[in-house]
Amino acid sequence: MPQPVEPAPDRPPNGTASPRAPEPQRPPDPLATPPRPDDAPAPAYDAILITSFGGPEGMAEVMPFLEHVTRGRGIPRERLEGVAQHYALFGGVSPINAQNRALVAALEAELAASGPRVPVYWGNRNWHPFLADAIGRMRDDGVRHAAAFVTSAYGGFSGCRQYRGDLAAARAAVGPDAPAIDKLRLFYNHPGFIRPMIDRLTSALDALDGPAGGEDRRRAASVLFTAHSVPLAMAEDSRYVEQLTEASHLVSAGAGLAGPPRLVYQSRSGPPSQPWLEPDVGDAVAVLAADGVRDVVVVPIGFVSDHMEVVFDLDTELAERCAALGVRLTRVPTVGTDPAFVRMIRDLFVERQAVGAVRPALGDHGASHDTCPPYCCWYAPRPAVRPGAAANDVGDAAHGEPPARSPTGSPPGAPPGAPTGAPTGAPTRAPTDAPINSADVATP
């Protein structure tokens, strides 16, 4: 039988989909942070800030939320109204805020039991409670130096750099007495993330045990690891695909599966002329169905909670497509508030404050850096001319969508006052800031 879905690559795609324009000269990175000298004392934090995407909690909030997320992009209102119908299926309530409240409560309980006893705050990039409001409360409470845990396991513009830029912008909005904030390291290969996902996949596979049509369902099932698609140019400027591949491999091997994992993508938006990471999860399932596969297990490895990109894009849209194809879909739960995951947040917080601390990481990549180097996950859209394309079909710029602006007027991914004409890592249409296909993204 032919291989229905290409295994995940070892490295990010190299842009073979289209010839690329020369790299523009980079201006100074406004988010560059000097590395800490080897002999410097470790930081001492007096708070943790859970940093996430945010989402509406009622139909009255849906359109304002979508307009805020897509501000400055010129997206037609009727398109946003179509996306709003996704929320209407859930009463206008995104699950993400309730899940973050649960995460905050679980972390507070973990800190109360194991220490250190520090307060936990929560702020969002795109909806209440906004980061600036949360940081303002921290200032008022006397917090001077906090660590931010971002609900995204991976690097990349949307999953890391954009959060760093929004934290910087929020601190600037609060003022000079805002607390200093350090982002905790990526955790895509941390045992506190990987081992709960192994347990979840193993349980899902065990539930398939038993005959179905004369075959062993578990043995015959195909497993797909899914994550948010991003523009190919954005993927090339980070280790996003490489990190997803490593996490998928660790979970797949831990669950006893043979061969390389099959990594697919979901929730793409943007113009058809712009290449995005593929294959799409629905297209991958269609290929599997054509080859006779009747059970597909989908692991949302790119996400840490069951937010709208999971409950709508997978549990609703993909489930409908699977039913039409005669395929039984099993969707593996995300890590959520698994005790090991909550303990991991506490451990990352403690680890960052200790010189020479053990930094757990599974696989071959080792632990991620604490301080991002200059231009880390930098993304400045570059025109990509497709063979045979019309003269005006050259990527983002052809669609006339200007970069989004933060409330301060600076491009996202940069603190206020950054040069507005220079690339800062802001895409013309950032996938996690333009929910044109789906709803709220807690991360790529």
C-alpha positions in Angstrom: 0.0 0.0 0.0 1.4 3.5 -0.8 2.3 5.7 2.1 -0.9 7.8 2.5 0.6 10.7 4.5 4.2 11.8 4.3 6.0 11.4 7.6 7.0 14.6 9.4 10.2 16.1 8.0 13.3 16.3 10.1 13.7 20.0 9.4 11.4 22.8 8.5 10.5 23.1 4.8 13.1 25.0 2.8 10.9 27.1 0.6 10.8 24.9 -2.4 7.2 25.8 -3.0 8.2 29.1 -4.6 11.3 31.2 -5.3 12.0 33.8 -2.7 12.9 37.4 -2.9 16.3 38.4 -1.4 16.3 38.9 2.4 15.8 42.5 3.3 18.4 44.1 5.6 17.3 43.7 9.2 17.0 46.7 11.4 18.0 46.3 15.1 15.8 43.8 16.9 13.5 45.8 19.3 13.0 42.7 21.4 16.7 41.8 21.8 17.6 41.0 25.4 21.3 41.0 26.5 22.3 37.5 27.7 22.8 37.2 31.4 26.6 37.0 32.3 27.7 33.6 33.6 28.7 35.1 36.9 25.4 37.0 37.4 23.1 36.0 40.2 19.9 34.1 39.2 16.8 36.3 39.0 14.4 36.3 42.0 10.7 36.3 41.0 7.8 37.4 43.2 5.0 36.3 40.8 3.9 34.1 37.9 1.9 35.5 35.0 0.0 33.0 32.9 -0.1 34.5 29.4 -2.6 33.3 26.8 -4.6 34.3 23.8 -8.1 35.0 25.2 -11.6 34.6 23.9 -15.2 35.8 24.2 -17.6 34.6 26.9 -20.9 35.3 25.3 -22.4 36.2 21.9 -22.3 39.9 22.8 -18.5 39.7 23.0 -17.9 37.7 19.8 -17.8 40.4 17.2 -15.9 42.9 19.4 -13.4 40.1 20.0 -13.0 39.3 16.3 -12.7 42.9 15.4 -10.0 43.4 18.0 -8.0 40.3 16.9 -8.1 41.4 13.2 -7.8 45.1 13.7 -5.9 46.9 11.0 -6.2 44.1 8.4 -9.2 45.3 6.4 -11.0 41.9 6.7 -14.6 42.3 5.6 -17.2 42.3 8.3 -19.2 39.6 6.6 -16.2 37.3 6.8 -16.0 37.9 10.6 -19.7 37.3 10.9 -19.2 33.9 9.3 -16.5 33.1 11.8 -18.9 34.3 14.6 -21.2 31.5 13.6 -18.6 29.0 14.8 -18.9 30.6 18.3 -22.7 30.5 18.0 -22.5 26.7 18.1 -21.1 27.1 21.7 -23.3 30.0 22.9 -20.6 32.5 22.0 -18.3 31.1 24.7 -14.8 30.1 23.9 -13.6 27.4 26.3 -10.1 29.0 26.6 -10.8 31.5 29.4 -12.4 28.8 31.6 -9.5 26.5 30.9 -7.0 29.2 31.9 -8.9 29.9 35.1 -8.7 26.2 35.9 -4.9 26.3 35.1 -4.4 29.2 37.4 -6.3 27.5 40.2 -4.4 24.2 39.7 -1.0 26.1 39.7 -2.0 28.0 42.9 -2.8 24.7 44.6 0.6 23.3 43.4 2.5 26.3 44.8 0.6 26.2 48.0 1.5 22.5 48.5 5.1 22.6 47.2 6.1 26.2 47.2 7.3 28.8 46.5 4.3 30.7 47.7 4.0 33.5 45.1 0.8 34.9 43.5 -0.4 33.8 40.1 -1.8 36.3 37.7 -3.4 35.8 34.3 -3.5 38.1 31.2 -4.4 37.6 27.6 -3.1 39.1 24.4 -6.5 39.6 22.7 -9.3 39.7 25.2 -10.2 40.3 28.9 -8.3 40.1 31.1 -5.8 42.0 28.9 -2.1 41.8 29.6 -1.9 45.5 30.4 -4.6 45.2 33.0 -3.0 42.1 34.6 0.4 43.9 34.7 -1.2 47.0 36.2 -2.6 44.9 39.0 0.8 43.3 39.5 2.3 46.8 39.8 -0.4 47.9 42.3 0.2 44.7 44.3 3.9 45.5 44.6 5.2 42.9 42.2 8.7 43.9 40.9 9.9 40.9 38.9 7.7 38.2 37.4 8.1 35.1 35.2 5.6 34.7 32.4 4.4 31.2 31.4 3.0 31.3 27.8 0.4 28.7 26.9 2.3 27.8 23.8 4.9 25.0 23.8 6.7 25.9 20.6 8.9 28.6 19.1 7.9 30.7 16.1 6.5 34.1 15.5 2.9 33.4 16.6 3.8 31.0 19.5 6.7 32.9 21.0 7.9 36.2 19.5 4.5 37.8 19.3 3.8 37.1 23.0 7.2 38.6 23.9 6.3 41.7 21.9 2.9 42.0 23.5 4.3 41.6 27.0 6.8 44.4 26.2 4.0 46.6 24.8 1.8 45.9 27.9 4.6 46.8 30.3 5.2 50.1 28.3 1.5 50.9 28.5 1.5 50.4 32.3 4.5 52.7 32.7 8.0 52.9 34.0 7.0 51.3 37.3 5.7 48.1 35.7 7.3 44.9 36.9 10.1 43.3 34.9 8.9 40.2 33.2 10.9 37.2 31.9 9.3 34.6 29.6 9.9 31.0 30.8 11.5 28.7 28.3 9.7 26.6 25.7 8.5 23.2 26.9 7.7 21.2 23.8 10.1 18.4 24.9 9.7 18.7 28.7 8.6 15.5 30.4 5.8 17.4 32.1 4.2 18.0 28.7 5.3 14.9 26.8 4.5 12.2 29.3 0.8 13.3 29.9 0.4 13.3 26.1 1.9 9.7 25.9 -0.7 8.6 28.5 -3.5 10.2 26.6 -2.5 8.7 23.3 -2.0 5.3 24.9 -5.5 5.4 26.5 -7.1 6.4 23.2 -5.4 3.5 21.5 -6.3 1.0 24.2 -9.9 2.0 23.8 -9.8 0.8 20.2 -8.9 -2.8 21.3 -11.3 -5.3 19.9 -12.3 -6.6 16.5 -14.1 -4.4 14.0 -15.0 -6.0 10.7 -12.7 -8.8 11.3 -9.6 -6.7 12.0 -7.8 -5.4 15.1 -8.9 -1.8 15.3 -5.8 -0.7 17.2 -3.4 -2.3 14.8 -5.2 -1.0 11.8 -5.7 2.6 13.1 -3.7 5.5 11.7 -2.4 8.2 14.1 -2.0 11.8 13.0 -0.4 14.6 15.0 -1.9 17.9 14.2 -0.8 21.5 14.9 -1.8 25.0 13.7 -0.6 25.7 10.1 1.4 28.9 9.5 2.8 30.5 6.4 5.7 28.6 4.9 7.9 31.7 5.2 7.0 32.0 8.9 7.9 28.3 9.5 11.3 28.8 7.7 12.2 31.6 10.1 11.9 29.4 13.2 12.2 25.9 14.5 8.5 25.4 14.7 8.3 22.4 12.4 11.4 20.8 13.9 10.1 21.2 17.4 6.6 19.8 16.4 8.4 16.9 14.8 10.4 16.2 17.9 7.4 16.4 20.2 5.4 14.1 17.9 8.2 11.6 17.8 8.6 11.6 21.6 4.9 11.0 22.1 4.6 8.4 19.3 7.6 6.4 20.5 6.4 6.6 24.1 3.1 5.1 23.1 4.9 2.2 21.4 4.2 3.2 17.8 6.6 2.1 15.1 8.0 4.4 12.4 8.1 8.2 12.1 5.1 10.2 13.3 2.7 11.7 10.7 2.5 15.4 11.3 -0.4 17.3 9.7 -1.8 20.8 10.0 -5.1 22.6 10.5 -6.8 26.0 10.7 -5.0 27.7 7.9 -6.1 31.2 6.8 -4.7 33.7 4.4 -4.8 34.0 0.6 -4.5 30.9 -1.6 -1.4 32.4 -3.2 0.5 32.2 0.0 2.0 28.8 0.8 1.2 27.4 4.2 2.4 24.2 6.0 0.7 21.1 4.7 -0.9 18.6 4.5 -4.2 19.7 6.0 -5.6 17.2 8.5 -8.8 16.8 6.6 -7.1 16.1 3.4 -4.8 13.6 5.1 -7.8 11.8 6.5 -9.4 11.7 3.0 -6.2 10.0 1.6 -6.2 7.5 4.5 -9.9 6.7 3.9 -9.2 6.1 0.2 -6.6 3.6 1.2 -9.1 1.7 3.4 -8.3 3.1 6.8 -11.4 3.2 9.0 -10.0 4.4 12.4 -8.0 7.6 12.7 -6.6 8.9 16.0 -5.8 12.6 16.0 -3.3 14.0 18.6 -3.6 17.8 18.9 0.1 18.0 19.7 0.3 21.7 18.8 -2.1 22.8 21.6 -2.3 22.6 25.4 -6.0 23.0 26.0 -9.3 22.1 24.3 -10.0 25.6 23.0 -12.0 26.5 19.9 -9.4 25.3 17.4 -9.9 21.9 19.0 -13.6 21.7 19.8 -14.6 23.4 16.5 -11.9 22.6 13.9 -11.4 19.0 15.1 -14.4 17.9 17.1 -16.9 19.6 14.8 -15.6 20.2 11.2 -13.1 17.2 11.1 -15.6 14.9 12.8 -18.2 15.8 10.1 -15.7 15.1 7.3 -14.7 11.8 8.9 -18.3 10.7 9.2 -18.9 11.5 5.5 -15.8 9.4 4.6 -16.8 6.5 6.8 -13.9 7.0 9.1 -14.2 6.7 12.9 -12.4 9.6 14.6 -10.8 9.5 18.0 -9.5 12.8 19.2 -6.9 12.6 22.0 -7.4 15.1 24.8 -4.9 18.0 25.2 -2.8 18.2 28.3 -5.1 20.7 30.1 -4.5 20.7 33.8 -2.8 17.3 34.1 -1.0 17.3 37.5 2.4 16.6 35.7 1.8 19.6 33.4 0.9 21.9 36.3 4.0 20.7 38.2 6.1 21.4 35.1 5.1 25.1 35.3 6.1 25.3 38.9 9.4 23.5 38.1 10.2 25.9 35.2 9.6 28.8 37.5 11.9 27.4 40.2 14.5 26.2 37.6 14.9 29.7 36.2 15.8 31.1 39.6 18.6 28.6 40.3 22.1 28.8 38.9 23.2 25.4 37.5 19.7 23.9 37.9 18.8 20.6 36.2 16.8 21.5 33.1 14.8 18.4 32.1 14.2 17.7 28.4 13.5 14.5 26.5 14.9 13.5 23.2 17.9 15.0 21.3 17.2 18.7 21.3 18.0 19.5 24.9 16.4 22.3 27.0 15.4 25.5 25.1 17.3 28.7 25.9 16.0 31.0 28.6 16.8 34.2 26.8 15.9 34.5 23.1 18.8 35.7 20.9 18.4 38.7 18.6 16.0 38.0 15.7 14.7 34.8 17.3 11.6 33.8 15.4 11.8 37.0 13.4 9.2 37.1 10.6 9.0 39.8 7.9 6.8 38.7 5.0 8.8 38.3 1.8 7.0 38.2 -1.6 6.9 34.7 -3.0 6.2 34.5 -6.7 4.6 31.3 -7.7 5.5 29.9 -11.2 2.9 31.1 -13.7 1.3 33.5 -11.2 -0.2 36.7 -12.3 2.0 39.8 -11.8 0.1 40.9 -8.8 -0.1 37.5 -7.1 3.0 37.8 -5.0 2.1 36.8 -1.5 0.9 39.0 1.3 1.4 42.4 -0.2 -0.8 41.6 -3.1 -3.9 41.5 -0.9 -3.5 45.0 0.4 -3.6 44.1 4.1 -1.4 46.3 6.2 0.4 45.0 9.3 -1.8 45.1 12.3 -1.0 47.7 14.9 -1.1 47.4 18.7 -3.2 49.9 20.7 0.0 52.0 21.0 0.5 52.2 17.2 3.6 49.9 17.0 3.6 46.8 15.0 2.8 43.6 16.9 6.0 41.8 18.1 7.5 45.2 19.0 7.3 47.5 22.0 5.8 50.9 21.6 8.1 53.3 19.8 9.6 50.7 17.5 10.1 51.9 13.9 6.7 51.5 12.2 8.3 51.1 8.7 10.7 48.3 9.6 10.0 44.6 9.8 9.5 43.6 13.5 8.4 40.0 13.1 4.8 41.0 12.2 3.1 39.2 9.3 0.6 40.9 7.1 -1.9 38.4 8.2 -0.8 36.4 11.3 -2.6 33.1 11.5 -3.1 33.3 15.3 -4.3 36.9 14.9 -6.7 36.4 12.0 -9.2 33.7 12.9 -10.6 33.5 9.4 -10.9 29.7 9.4 -11.4 29.2 13.1 -11.7 30.9 16.4 -9.1 31.4 19.1 -5.6 30.1 18.8 -3.7 29.6 22.0 -0.9 28.9 20.1 0.5 28.0 17.5 
